[in-house]
């Protein structure tokens, strides 16, 4: 392989990685970004809007991550008129 590459150039590996099971994807760059936006925005809805995705898609991703984790990464609760802000568990903080 080293005979194939030019010595005056610097090469690096590039790509996207996912952590997944046989049934579903657990974590990837998009899900990490969603967790970061939930933490920053304090809302799944606002995080979804910031990322240009539907609330349902964001909720499905959060639900999938929570279902595959030993304990939920995002704690949610039903609130009053304005709802309650979701809380990221310490181990889910980005």
MOPAC internal coordinates of N, CA, C and O (Angstrom, degrees):
PM7 1SCF
backbone

  N    0.0000 0     0.00 0     0.00 0    0    0    0
  C    1.4501 1     0.00 0     0.00 0    1    0    0
  C    1.5232 1   110.88 1     0.00 0    2    1    0
  O    1.2310 1   119.91 1   138.32 1    3    2    1
  N    1.3439 1   117.78 1   -41.68 1    3    2    1
  C    1.4689 1   118.04 1  -177.04 1    5    3    2
  C    1.5264 1   112.28 1   -63.58 1    6    5    3
  O    1.2310 1   119.73 1   156.40 1    7    6    5
  N    1.3222 1   118.12 1   -23.60 1    7    6    5
  C    1.4590 1   120.64 1   176.38 1    9    7    6
  C    1.5280 1   111.74 1   -74.38 1   10    9    7
  O    1.2310 1   120.67 1   162.37 1   11   10    9
  N    1.3006 1   116.32 1   -17.63 1   11   10    9
  C    1.4561 1   122.05 1  -179.23 1   13   11   10
  C    1.5276 1   112.24 1   -79.69 1   14   13   11
  O    1.2310 1   120.15 1   150.38 1   15   14   13
  N    1.3461 1   117.31 1   -29.62 1   15   14   13
  C    1.4633 1   122.22 1  -172.90 1   17   15   14
  C    1.5189 1   112.43 1   -96.30 1   18   17   15
  O    1.2310 1   121.13 1   -35.60 1   19   18   17
  N    1.3224 1   115.44 1   144.40 1   19   18   17
  C    1.4677 1   120.54 1   175.79 1   21   19   18
  C    1.5214 1   109.43 1   -71.66 1   22   21   19
  O    1.2310 1   120.03 1   -42.92 1   23   22   21
  N    1.2893 1   117.55 1   137.08 1   23   22   21
  C    1.4641 1   121.89 1  -177.48 1   25   23   22
  C    1.5211 1   113.33 1   -78.01 1   26   25   23
  O    1.2310 1   119.53 1   162.47 1   27   26   25
  N    1.3172 1   118.50 1   -17.53 1   27   26   25
  C    1.4649 1   121.02 1  -179.26 1   29   27   26
  C    1.5349 1   112.81 1   -87.72 1   30   29   27
  O    1.2310 1   119.81 1  -178.90 1   31   30   29
  N    1.3371 1   117.97 1     1.10 1   31   30   29
  C    1.4661 1   122.22 1   178.76 1   33   31   30
  C    1.5267 1   110.00 1  -113.90 1   34   33   31
  O    1.2310 1   121.04 1   -29.92 1   35   34   33
  N    1.3220 1   115.61 1   150.08 1   35   34   33
  C    1.4599 1   121.13 1   175.36 1   37   35   34
  C    1.5214 1   108.04 1  -100.00 1   38   37   35
  O    1.2310 1   120.39 1   -53.65 1   39   38   37
  N    1.3150 1   116.86 1   126.35 1   39   38   37
  C    1.4606 1   122.38 1   179.94 1   41   39   38
  C    1.5222 1   109.58 1  -109.24 1   42   41   39
  O    1.2310 1   121.18 1   -28.95 1   43   42   41
  N    1.3177 1   115.34 1   151.05 1   43   42   41
  C    1.4648 1   121.65 1   176.69 1   45   43   42
  C    1.5182 1   108.54 1  -145.58 1   46   45   43
  O    1.2310 1   120.72 1   -21.64 1   47   46   45
  N    1.3156 1   116.23 1   158.36 1   47   46   45
  C    1.4564 1   120.93 1   174.45 1   49   47   46
  C    1.5200 1   108.31 1   -81.06 1   50   49   47
  O    1.2310 1   120.25 1   -33.02 1   51   50   49
  N    1.2980 1   117.12 1   146.98 1   51   50   49
  C    1.4523 1   121.59 1   179.71 1   53   51   50
  C    1.5139 1   107.92 1  -145.31 1   54   53   51
  O    1.2310 1   120.35 1   -34.02 1   55   54   53
  N    1.2955 1   116.93 1   145.98 1   55   54   53
  C    1.4557 1   120.64 1   177.93 1   57   55   54
  C    1.5150 1   111.01 1   160.88 1   58   57   55
  O    1.2310 1   121.08 1     5.41 1   59   58   57
  N    1.2987 1   115.53 1  -174.59 1   59   58   57
  C    1.4608 1   121.79 1   178.45 1   61   59   58
  C    1.5164 1   108.46 1  -119.32 1   62   61   59
  O    1.2310 1   121.04 1   -39.29 1   63   62   61
  N    1.3083 1   115.62 1   140.71 1   63   62   61
  C    1.4566 1   121.67 1   179.29 1   65   63   62
  C    1.5164 1   109.98 1  -118.82 1   66   65   63
  O    1.2310 1   120.86 1   -32.60 1   67   66   65
  N    1.3085 1   115.95 1   147.40 1   67   66   65
  C    1.4599 1   122.62 1   174.91 1   69   67   66
  C    1.5127 1   107.83 1  -129.70 1   70   69   67
  O    1.2310 1   121.15 1   -31.11 1   71   70   69
  N    1.3163 1   115.41 1   148.89 1   71   70   69
  C    1.4605 1   121.83 1   168.51 1   73   71   70
  C    1.5147 1   104.65 1  -103.42 1   74   73   71
  O    1.2310 1   120.27 1   -56.77 1   75   74   73
  N    1.3230 1   117.10 1   123.23 1   75   74   73
  C    1.4553 1   119.33 1  -175.54 1   77   75   74
  C    1.5174 1   111.54 1  -144.97 1   78   77   75
  O    1.2310 1   121.46 1   -19.14 1   79   78   77
  N    1.3312 1   114.82 1   160.86 1   79   78   77
  C    1.4548 1   122.79 1   173.18 1   81   79   78
  C    1.5257 1   107.02 1  -103.54 1   82   81   79
  O    1.2310 1   120.51 1     3.22 1   83   82   81
  N    1.3055 1   116.62 1  -176.78 1   83   82   81
  C    1.4647 1   119.64 1   175.25 1   85   83   82
  C    1.5219 1   111.50 1   -65.97 1   86   85   83
  O    1.2310 1   120.39 1   155.36 1   87   86   85
  N    1.3357 1   116.86 1   -24.64 1   87   86   85
  C    1.4623 1   121.42 1  -174.17 1   89   87   86
  C    1.5276 1   114.95 1   -96.88 1   90   89   87
  O    1.2310 1   120.16 1   148.01 1   91   90   89
  N    1.3310 1   117.29 1   -31.99 1   91   90   89
  C    1.4594 1   118.65 1  -170.44 1   93   91   90
  C    1.5265 1   110.19 1  -160.29 1   94   93   91
  O    1.2310 1   121.03 1   -20.48 1   95   94   93
  N    1.3010 1   115.63 1   159.52 1   95   94   93
  C    1.4623 1   121.47 1   173.45 1   97   95   94
  C    1.5171 1   107.58 1   -80.26 1   98   97   95
  O    1.2310 1   120.65 1   -44.40 1   99   98   97
  N    1.3333 1   116.37 1   135.60 1   99   98   97
  C    1.4595 1   120.79 1   178.08 1  101   99   98
  C    1.5243 1   111.26 1   -95.07 1  102  101   99
  O    1.2310 1   120.17 1   130.25 1  103  102  101
  N    1.3429 1   117.27 1   -49.75 1  103  102  101
  C    1.4565 1   119.78 1  -174.36 1  105  103  102
  C    1.5169 1   109.96 1  -148.11 1  106  105  103
  O    1.2310 1   121.53 1   -38.25 1  107  106  105
  N    1.2984 1   114.67 1   141.75 1  107  106  105
  C    1.4557 1   123.32 1   175.24 1  109  107  106
  C    1.5160 1   107.23 1  -156.76 1  110  109  107
  O    1.2310 1   120.29 1     3.32 1  111  110  109
  N    1.3095 1   117.06 1  -176.68 1  111  110  109
  C    1.4650 1   120.87 1  -175.80 1  113  111  110
  C    1.5325 1   111.98 1   -61.82 1  114  113  111
  O    1.2310 1   119.87 1   142.34 1  115  114  113
  N    1.3268 1   117.86 1   -37.66 1  115  114  113
  C    1.4662 1   120.41 1   179.47 1  117  115  114
  C    1.5120 1   112.44 1   -66.63 1  118  117  115
  O    1.2310 1   120.52 1   139.32 1  119  118  117
  N    1.3212 1   116.60 1   -40.68 1  119  118  117
  C    1.4664 1   119.95 1   178.83 1  121  119  118
  C    1.5273 1   110.99 1   -69.91 1  122  121  119
  O    1.2310 1   120.48 1   144.16 1  123  122  121
  N    1.3333 1   116.69 1   -35.84 1  123  122  121
  C    1.4635 1   119.52 1   175.23 1  125  123  122
  C    1.5250 1   110.50 1   -63.39 1  126  125  123
  O    1.2310 1   120.84 1   138.20 1  127  126  125
  N    1.3253 1   115.99 1   -41.80 1  127  126  125
  C    1.4648 1   120.23 1   177.87 1  129  127  126
  C    1.5295 1   110.70 1   -63.80 1  130  129  127
  O    1.2310 1   120.17 1   140.67 1  131  130  129
  N    1.3223 1   117.27 1   -39.33 1  131  130  129
  C    1.4623 1   120.54 1   177.68 1  133  131  130
  C    1.5278 1   110.53 1   -61.98 1  134  133  131
  O    1.2310 1   119.87 1   134.98 1  135  134  133
  N    1.3218 1   117.85 1   -45.02 1  135  134  133
  C    1.4700 1   120.46 1   177.52 1  137  135  134
  C    1.5239 1   110.76 1   -60.44 1  138  137  135
  O    1.2310 1   120.33 1   137.69 1  139  138  137
  N    1.3277 1   116.97 1   -42.31 1  139  138  137
  C    1.4643 1   120.66 1   178.88 1  141  139  138
  C    1.5270 1   110.80 1   -62.88 1  142  141  139
  O    1.2310 1   120.11 1   138.49 1  143  142  141
  N    1.3272 1   117.40 1   -41.51 1  143  142  141
  C    1.4669 1   121.02 1  -179.80 1  145  143  142
  C    1.5317 1   111.08 1   -69.21 1  146  145  143
  O    1.2310 1   120.00 1   142.74 1  147  146  145
  N    1.3259 1   117.60 1   -37.26 1  147  146  145
  C    1.4696 1   120.11 1   176.69 1  149  147  146
  C    1.5217 1   109.03 1   -62.17 1  150  149  147
  O    1.2310 1   120.86 1   136.93 1  151  150  149
  N    1.3236 1   115.96 1   -43.07 1  151  150  149
  C    1.4600 1   120.20 1   178.84 1  153  151  150
  C    1.5362 1   110.41 1   -63.27 1  154  153  151
  O    1.2310 1   120.38 1   135.33 1  155  154  153
  N    1.3121 1   116.87 1   -44.67 1  155  154  153
  C    1.4677 1   122.02 1  -177.48 1  157  155  154
  C    1.5230 1   112.32 1   -70.40 1  158  157  155
  O    1.2310 1   120.34 1   134.38 1  159  158  157
  N    1.3398 1   116.96 1   -45.62 1  159  158  157
  C    1.4687 1   122.00 1  -174.55 1  161  159  158
  C    1.5244 1   112.73 1   -83.94 1  162  161  159
  O    1.2310 1   120.52 1   155.61 1  163  162  161
  N    1.3395 1   116.61 1   -24.39 1  163  162  161
  C    1.4628 1   120.12 1  -177.95 1  165  163  162
  C    1.5173 1   112.97 1    73.96 1  166  165  163
  O    1.2310 1   120.63 1  -161.20 1  167  166  165
  N    1.3402 1   116.39 1    18.80 1  167  166  165
  C    1.4567 1   120.42 1  -175.85 1  169  167  166
  C    1.5232 1   109.32 1  -159.28 1  170  169  167
  O    1.2310 1   120.77 1   -44.17 1  171  170  169
  N    1.3264 1   116.14 1   135.83 1  171  170  169
  C    1.4610 1   119.93 1   175.87 1  173  171  170
  C    1.5274 1   109.10 1   -67.52 1  174  173  171
  O    1.2310 1   120.41 1   139.26 1  175  174  173
  N    1.3041 1   116.83 1   -40.74 1  175  174  173
  C    1.4642 1   121.64 1  -179.94 1  177  175  174
  C    1.5299 1   111.25 1   -61.85 1  178  177  175
  O    1.2310 1   120.08 1   132.70 1  179  178  177
  N    1.3256 1   117.45 1   -47.30 1  179  178  177
  C    1.4644 1   120.81 1   179.85 1  181  179  178
  C    1.5295 1   111.12 1   -67.34 1  182  181  179
  O    1.2310 1   120.66 1   143.42 1  183  182  181
  N    1.3214 1   116.34 1   -36.58 1  183  182  181
  C    1.4675 1   120.13 1   177.41 1  185  183  182
  C    1.5239 1   110.11 1   -62.73 1  186  185  183
  O    1.2310 1   120.80 1   135.24 1  187  186  185
  N    1.3252 1   116.08 1   -44.76 1  187  186  185
  C    1.4643 1   120.78 1   178.93 1  189  187  186
  C    1.5200 1   110.43 1   -61.10 1  190  189  187
  O    1.2310 1   120.56 1   134.32 1  191  190  189
  N    1.3166 1   116.54 1   -45.68 1  191  190  189
  C    1.4604 1   121.37 1   179.66 1  193  191  190
  C    1.5296 1   110.62 1   -60.64 1  194  193  191
  O    1.2310 1   120.41 1   136.59 1  195  194  193
  N    1.3131 1   116.83 1   -43.41 1  195  194  193
  C    1.4671 1   121.71 1   179.63 1  197  195  194
  C    1.5306 1   111.37 1   -61.09 1  198  197  195
  O    1.2310 1   120.74 1   146.75 1  199  198  197
  N    1.3361 1   116.19 1   -33.25 1  199  198  197
  C    1.4615 1   121.20 1  -178.01 1  201  199  198
  C    1.5265 1   112.61 1   -92.08 1  202  201  199
  O    1.2310 1   120.30 1   177.23 1  203  202  201
  N    1.3281 1   117.02 1    -2.77 1  203  202  201
  C    1.4560 1   120.25 1   179.62 1  205  203  202
  C    1.5138 1   113.37 1    73.17 1  206  205  203
  O    1.2310 1   120.12 1  -147.25 1  207  206  205
  N    1.3284 1   117.37 1    32.75 1  207  206  205
  C    1.4656 1   120.91 1   177.81 1  209  207  206
  C    1.5198 1   109.06 1  -124.02 1  210  209  207
  O    1.2310 1   120.94 1   -18.23 1  211  210  209
  N    1.3140 1   115.81 1   161.77 1  211  210  209
  C    1.4569 1   119.96 1   179.44 1  213  211  210
  C    1.5293 1   110.36 1   -73.19 1  214  213  211
  O    1.2310 1   121.35 1   -25.13 1  215  214  213
  N    1.3211 1   115.02 1   154.87 1  215  214  213
  C    1.4636 1   120.02 1   176.31 1  217  215  214
  C    1.5227 1   109.57 1   -58.99 1  218  217  215
  O    1.2310 1   120.11 1   139.01 1  219  218  217
  N    1.3368 1   117.39 1   -40.99 1  219  218  217
  C    1.4608 1   120.96 1  -178.71 1  221  219  218
  C    1.5188 1   110.93 1   -60.88 1  222  221  219
  O    1.2310 1   120.12 1   137.41 1  223  222  221
  N    1.3238 1   117.38 1   -42.59 1  223  222  221
  C    1.4712 1   120.92 1   178.77 1  225  223  222
  C    1.5256 1   110.27 1   -62.57 1  226  225  223
  O    1.2310 1   120.42 1   134.38 1  227  226  225
  N    1.3335 1   116.81 1   -45.62 1  227  226  225
  C    1.4665 1   120.68 1   178.88 1  229  227  226
  C    1.5234 1   110.25 1   -61.77 1  230  229  227
  O    1.2310 1   120.36 1   135.21 1  231  230  229
  N    1.3319 1   116.91 1   -44.79 1  231  230  229
  C    1.4572 1   120.94 1   179.73 1  233  231  230
  C    1.5298 1   110.45 1   -62.38 1  234  233  231
  O    1.2310 1   119.83 1   138.11 1  235  234  233
  N    1.3193 1   117.94 1   -41.89 1  235  234  233
  C    1.4728 1   121.63 1   178.03 1  237  235  234
  C    1.5252 1   111.04 1   -61.70 1  238  237  235
  O    1.2310 1   120.01 1   139.39 1  239  238  237
  N    1.3246 1   117.59 1   -40.61 1  239  238  237
  C    1.4653 1   120.75 1   178.40 1  241  239  238
  C    1.5269 1   111.43 1   -66.09 1  242  241  239
  O    1.2310 1   120.52 1   135.99 1  243  242  241
  N    1.3310 1   116.61 1   -44.01 1  243  242  241
  C    1.4694 1   121.00 1   177.34 1  245  243  242
  C    1.5278 1   109.79 1   -61.97 1  246  245  243
  O    1.2310 1   120.70 1   135.18 1  247  246  245
  N    1.3128 1   116.26 1   -44.82 1  247  246  245
  C    1.4671 1   121.13 1   179.52 1  249  247  246
  C    1.5312 1   111.19 1   -60.58 1  250  249  247
  O    1.2310 1   120.53 1   137.74 1  251  250  249
  N    1.3224 1   116.60 1   -42.26 1  251  250  249
  C    1.4614 1   121.63 1   178.86 1  253  251  250
  C    1.5290 1   111.08 1   -63.60 1  254  253  251
  O    1.2310 1   120.26 1   133.50 1  255  254  253
  N    1.3364 1   117.11 1   -46.50 1  255  254  253
  C    1.4685 1   120.35 1   178.83 1  257  255  254
  C    1.5189 1   110.79 1   -62.84 1  258  257  255
  O    1.2310 1   120.53 1   136.32 1  259  258  257
  N    1.3387 1   116.60 1   -43.68 1  259  258  257
  C    1.4578 1   120.15 1   179.56 1  261  259  258
  C    1.5262 1   111.67 1   -62.54 1  262  261  259
  O    1.2310 1   120.17 1   139.30 1  263  262  261
  N    1.3204 1   117.28 1   -40.70 1  263  262  261
  C    1.4699 1   121.65 1  -178.36 1  265  263  262
  C    1.5303 1   111.77 1   -67.27 1  266  265  263
  O    1.2310 1   120.15 1   149.88 1  267  266  265
  N    1.3204 1   117.32 1   -30.12 1  267  266  265
  C    1.4686 1   120.84 1  -177.33 1  269  267  266
  C    1.5279 1   113.09 1   -91.53 1  270  269  267
  O    1.2310 1   119.86 1   169.84 1  271  270  269
  N    1.3229 1   117.86 1   -10.16 1  271  270  269
  C    1.4581 1   122.10 1  -179.50 1  273  271  270
  C    1.5164 1   110.30 1   -87.57 1  274  273  271
  O    1.2310 1   120.88 1   -26.70 1  275  274  273
  N    1.3287 1   115.93 1   153.30 1  275  274  273
  C    1.4705 1   120.44 1   175.86 1  277  275  274
  C    1.5259 1   110.21 1   -59.88 1  278  277  275
  O    1.2310 1   120.34 1   145.91 1  279  278  277
  N    1.3246 1   116.96 1   -34.09 1  279  278  277
  C    1.4650 1   123.27 1   172.04 1  281  279  278
  C    1.5244 1   106.37 1  -144.17 1  282  281  279
  O    1.2310 1   120.04 1   -27.06 1  283  282  281
  N    1.3283 1   117.54 1   152.94 1  283  282  281
  C    1.4698 1   120.45 1  -173.98 1  285  283  282
  C    1.5272 1   113.26 1   -55.00 1  286  285  283
  O    1.2310 1   120.88 1   -39.52 1  287  286  285
  N    1.3385 1   115.92 1   140.48 1  287  286  285
  C    1.4621 1   121.56 1   175.68 1  289  287  286
  C    1.5188 1   111.03 1   -83.14 1  290  289  287
  O    1.2310 1   120.60 1   146.01 1  291  290  289
  N    1.3309 1   116.45 1   -33.99 1  291  290  289
  C    1.4568 1   122.27 1   179.86 1  293  291  290
  C    1.5198 1   107.55 1  -120.06 1  294  293  291
  O    1.2310 1   121.07 1   -60.65 1  295  294  293
  N    1.3302 1   115.56 1   119.35 1  295  294  293
  C    1.4635 1   120.78 1   177.91 1  297  295  294
  C    1.5202 1   108.17 1   -93.37 1  298  297  295
  O    1.2310 1   120.78 1   -53.19 1  299  298  297
  N    1.3216 1   116.12 1   126.81 1  299  298  297
  C    1.4619 1   120.64 1  -179.81 1  301  299  298
  C    1.5176 1   108.91 1  -122.14 1  302  301  299
  O    1.2310 1   121.64 1   -23.22 1  303  302  301
  N    1.3215 1   114.47 1   156.78 1  303  302  301
  C    1.4581 1   120.13 1   173.73 1  305  303  302
  C    1.5087 1   109.24 1  -151.05 1  306  305  303
  O    1.2310 1   121.02 1   -29.43 1  307  306  305
  N    1.2916 1   115.66 1   150.57 1  307  306  305
  C    1.4551 1   120.59 1   177.99 1  309  307  306
  C    1.5149 1   108.21 1   -76.26 1  310  309  307
  O    1.2310 1   121.10 1   -46.43 1  311  310  309
  N    1.3127 1   115.50 1   133.57 1  311  310  309
  C    1.4551 1   119.54 1  -178.40 1  313  311  310
  C    1.5130 1   111.74 1  -112.88 1  314  313  311
  O    1.2310 1   121.00 1    11.76 1  315  314  313
  N    1.3040 1   115.70 1  -168.24 1  315  314  313
  C    1.4566 1   121.83 1   178.91 1  317  315  314
  C    1.5126 1   110.53 1   -80.03 1  318  317  315
  O    1.2310 1   120.62 1    42.09 1  319  318  317
  N    1.3307 1   116.41 1  -137.91 1  319  318  317
  C    1.4630 1   121.12 1  -178.07 1  321  319  318
  C    1.5283 1   112.04 1   -58.36 1  322  321  319
  O    1.2310 1   120.69 1   138.91 1  323  322  321
  N    1.2996 1   116.29 1   -41.09 1  323  322  321
  C    1.4642 1   120.54 1  -176.24 1  325  323  322
  C    1.5235 1   113.15 1   -95.58 1  326  325  323
  O    1.2310 1   119.74 1   177.00 1  327  326  325
  N    1.3052 1   118.11 1    -3.00 1  327  326  325
  C    1.4578 1   120.65 1  -178.88 1  329  327  326
  C    1.5156 1   110.89 1    77.27 1  330  329  327
  O    1.2310 1   120.74 1    -4.46 1  331  330  329
  N    1.3058 1   116.18 1   175.54 1  331  330  329
  C    1.4575 1   121.56 1   179.16 1  333  331  330
  C    1.5218 1   108.87 1  -117.33 1  334  333  331
  O    1.2310 1   120.92 1   -39.49 1  335  334  333
  N    1.3020 1   115.85 1   140.51 1  335  334  333
  C    1.4670 1   120.48 1  -177.79 1  337  335  334
  C    1.5237 1   110.81 1   -67.54 1  338  337  335
  O    1.2310 1   119.97 1   -43.11 1  339  338  337
  N    1.3223 1   117.66 1   136.89 1  339  338  337
  C    1.4626 1   120.03 1   175.44 1  341  339  338
  C    1.5236 1   109.39 1   -69.80 1  342  341  339
  O    1.2310 1   120.64 1   -29.70 1  343  342  341
  N    1.3014 1   116.39 1   150.30 1  343  342  341
  C    1.4608 1   121.32 1   179.07 1  345  343  342
  C    1.5204 1   108.72 1  -116.35 1  346  345  343
  O    1.2310 1   120.86 1   -50.49 1  347  346  345
  N    1.3418 1   115.97 1   129.51 1  347  346  345
  C    1.4509 1   120.72 1   174.10 1  349  347  346
  C    1.5196 1   108.25 1   -85.34 1  350  349  347
  O    1.2310 1   121.28 1   -48.75 1  351  350  349
  N    1.3145 1   115.16 1   131.25 1  351  350  349
  C    1.4640 1   118.52 1   175.43 1  353  351  350
  C    1.5164 1   108.17 1   -65.47 1  354  353  351
  O    1.2310 1   120.42 1   -25.61 1  355  354  353
  N    1.3119 1   116.81 1   154.39 1  355  354  353
  C    1.4623 1   121.59 1  -177.86 1  357  355  354
  C    1.5207 1   112.06 1   -52.90 1  358  357  355
  O    1.2310 1   119.93 1   138.17 1  359  358  357
  N    1.3255 1   117.74 1   -41.83 1  359  358  357
  C    1.4680 1   119.97 1  -178.03 1  361  359  358
  C    1.5200 1   112.80 1   -72.39 1  362  361  359
  O    1.2310 1   119.96 1   167.89 1  363  362  361
  N    1.3347 1   117.68 1   -12.11 1  363  362  361
  C    1.4559 1   121.25 1   178.33 1  365  363  362
  C    1.5207 1   112.04 1   -97.57 1  366  365  363
  O    1.2310 1   120.14 1   173.56 1  367  366  365
  N    1.3224 1   117.34 1    -6.44 1  367  366  365
  C    1.4646 1   120.22 1  -178.77 1  369  367  366
  C    1.5166 1   109.58 1   -63.16 1  370  369  367
  O    1.2310 1   121.56 1   -43.45 1  371  370  369
  N    1.3173 1   114.62 1   136.55 1  371  370  369
  C    1.4702 1   120.26 1  -175.79 1  373  371  370
  C    1.5171 1   108.97 1  -102.48 1  374  373  371
  O    1.2310 1   120.10 1   180.00 1  375  374  373

